[in-house]
Amino acid sequence: MTADAARPTRAVVVGGGLAGITAALELAEAGVRVTLLEGRPRLGGLAFSFQRGELTVDNGQHVYLRCCTAYRWFLDRVGGTALAPLQDRLDVPVLDIAPANGPRLGRLRRSGLPVPLHLARSLATYPHLSLAERASVGRAALALKGLDLTDPALDDTDFASWLRAQGQSDRTIEALWDLVGVATLNATAPHASLGLAAMVFKTGLLSEAGAADIGWAQVPLGDLHDTLARKALDAAGVRTELRAKVAGAVRAADGSWRVETDGETLEADAVVLAVPQREAHALLPEGALDAPDRLLEIGTSPILNVHVVYDRKVLRRPFFAALGTPVQWVFDRTDSSGLQGGGQYLAVSQSAADDDIDQPVSVLRERYLPELERLLPAARGAGVRDFFVTRERTATFAPAPGVGRLRPGARTRIPGLCLAGAWTATGWPATMEGAVRSGLSAAGAVLTTLGRTHDHPLQEAA
């Protein structure tokens, strides 16, 4: 046997977010010797935690749904399933504070009946829409169910135009479709591709009765995406290097790869670029994609999180959504943050936050504290122990009409080089689910190139 034949197959994964972690775990599972390179001092990408005094703070509130089978696989793979439980049944309190006769609480919740009856009772009694508007929702849902998600024409249409063509009023779009869509797409209906919106609603609300049940971490995200992920990578034999800046990846004449970092040169049989689209564009060798500059045309959308620590409990529920106010979703993060000495820590999650993302903290404080007092009467006399914001200006790719044709698949034109990231062609918007699916796809593409047989852990997603 030659020395080359005896050499183990090697891969380098660039990027330690969910996509990169997933790709590294899958490749290692198949017997590939993997090195994972991450420029930050931690894993987890944009779903991470940091310390602020005694608080362990998530940079933003992240949730997933029961239909997110890839992210659920990830949680199971790193041993975190019990730390991010799902609701028994979908139940979303929705508080509207705009009515003249006072605030009104409604709920979006499912029953135990099969699709589409599982939401019928909730919609029939949803107080934020008129009787006619509620009836129109049912007709739009049936039309949505009939859409073919493989039709490329859906990508060229904006969701709002389609909804209006189905008889949806501005109020219906605001109080129902955008209530869900903004949180999952990070865009309002006029700025969202019908293809991606249809995928979210068909999969989440119209596929199975429990598909939209919500799950979220009961511990800091860093416990899942950094600590537990690193433990799983170590157990799989992955070499993980943090603070490792990658300068480039070059394919040699013999088909092998050389990945340059600021500290060493790594040789590999395959490379996965699991980094944001602009960073991937900068690292792509010439000829890797037919039109590499398309990556630069994929826009981004910001997410702002407003964090408020009160000196007393002001919210009895774990979370709620809001109407008639700039506030979108509010979550109780008291227990997961480790807050001591009483009080309550709330995180206000603001998607598609273009208007607020660059506002000074003082302006955001003047804007959001009074709104929280309008929503939560108990907050009106409470002291504010801390107020701060976290900003992700490029939190997700923008799901605008036409984005589908810009998103590349996992394979490139150069054998052994693959792409991963929620911005690639997963069929999903920019979610944790999409990130994990991209990592699985990239690992599968690498293994196929290397001639390795493998089983996709999610056969329906293969």
Steps between C-alpha positions, in 0.01 A plus 500: 500500500636842407536776755240704311251212506552462875438870564158573653255714308507857629257791483512859617179676598526880508243653736376382840135598485223241491571421134870441556452302821246277325724440199796419725300253709362321194837474331664370816220248542591366156862451598647819355769677700354850545647833602245772582623859477311787664619860508312591817600386850188280517273278296136567413513766232225758553314287756724555801521628858720746685546623857372836622580518867307223669281441193561243230342669199396352165582739217144448378196291574499185286212255473433194288192298404415133525527480120867604527619141479861588416546732798334241722751247364777746589371541856488123539847460348660739751291378794290814535144386428384519861642852530286642218156340543199543273153610604254214540279693258538828312379784722590862423345781708444805280433831677356794304516830689355719225122445540312804630329295770826374646760229442375168370669162537459231238668165447624302205491141617431162355271222608559127475306480173673423169601760239331735415250473785776534761487882470132543414376580848788738571441695179125503550542675836807711419390843626744707298317439171142556393274207414548566129876522539509170687305334223738641242796342683356155444465561128856633476631200694335262252655694210836489674475127550449460125821682403781293351815592690714381210349762268779757439240768426419517872844647563424800277181603683481683829288349773289811561381523138399136507317542833307800371404302190354242742282766664719566804454847650787711634377420849503125431853520368613697806317302767561151366725446198770750602469406865641160405687596185717777639632271773575212262602685183652817652301705250151640468270359232578766233870418527473122516511249216174311459706184457665529841185621672297215354764255614480633858122497524444174313760319706427661835122529495366271231719188497431336838292610796801542730742641244490856638539412868771736627824408673769720652808461715450495876873556538732752334552430130872473565436190712353331191687644204842543662548286812300191399595535134871512589457193719335313210771611257774388738331163549477457122871565461465841335790737551345841577705817469354828625632848412619343175478751216493335157677686220412269213454149364697383196466175307827340404573327170451158661147596611584554864430826685710740699324725747702796624439641848692766686691226679538197275427335167259207510488233233167336424310288250191719531398841631164630623452876511235548770523877528271793403454565130737797474774317685444196281528718191837631618631146559369333183767392254454613141257280311324364808163646398360603162407844629671555835398867520142386550598431858553873544144564376350301789384774733494492878240589760563617858365383834499714814451369852407733786590364844331632814560388858222609740520500876185288524296250300293677235410211265335173601530325163816357342442713189241688298462681167367854473286708265432873494853579615854494360571206733486165318581210736591503870668208681574438867872412522530526879582137582729432204704814564580416861350825631545523876328705768148491365366706216432393143699512178305548177634482145310687229572343161465735204537345155538697176619783723631731228355813663649432843823310442727807511308706755689598818418308815352815652252533214405133520448530874263793454317305229465155655463547875170693464376235255575224748309696764203520265515124447578403859322704768725351768800666332363850557620522857800272465859613516730431207821342628659471156420588139720404205470391139665244274516561127558262213507723193545206265307247706351312204493507126209711372223269371406746227332396175762365262740382771445137405695531176793650691540223758754235396481134584753315713714386207732732312659442160827399665503142637546487874383857567152542648296782651287507815298766676136596538542724192564202271218325312339312787141585407465661845534862609793603720429292808693263724321225310630626168854525637502140622347374175771677304768331709346160437483570127861617484625196690301271271644668192855466634454132581359432156800673341732291715320182398370432850163336548290671764145521631337839530368534857182661362400292201212731414742792478757320286 
